[in-house]
């Protein structure tokens, strides 16, 4: 991995400027992708259903997804994922994010998605989904483009969230042990 990508610590939290970067692509089959995927799997470790490379400080277009509700499905590693098209109307759904521990917001996104990606061997794949996988992929691709799930709120929703985060930060600072 390039020396400018410092990792090894915890998942980056809201406020870290690295979460706002637009990530660089991999060459298909790049061996660094497998190493980065291993790091992402180690950090995910059952705490969520997906994790994107910028959440651990890597400026690369790679996502890992493991949906524990789908028994028998293999975990996915998406290298250079791109959205081909969205399917259906916008639907509200409560989302969480490992970069915002304990925060859950109702976000409106298209119900379905058709997307393409490369696997770790450099083979191209296309998938379409109208369920939770579509929601997860949209959330994680946003991370690759420097977009956070709170950015998907309305203007009023973002304002209310800023007040909520301010009070939370003040309370935590005031009542530290």
Protein Blocks (a to p, Z undefined) as FASTA:
>chain_A
ZZklcghiacddehiaklmpccddddehiaklmmmmmmmmmmnnopambdcfklnopacd
cdddddfklghiacdddehiacfbdedjddddddddfklghiacdddddfbdcdddddfk
opacddddfbfklmmmmmmmmmmnopafklmpcfklmmmmmmmmmmmmmmmmmmcZZ
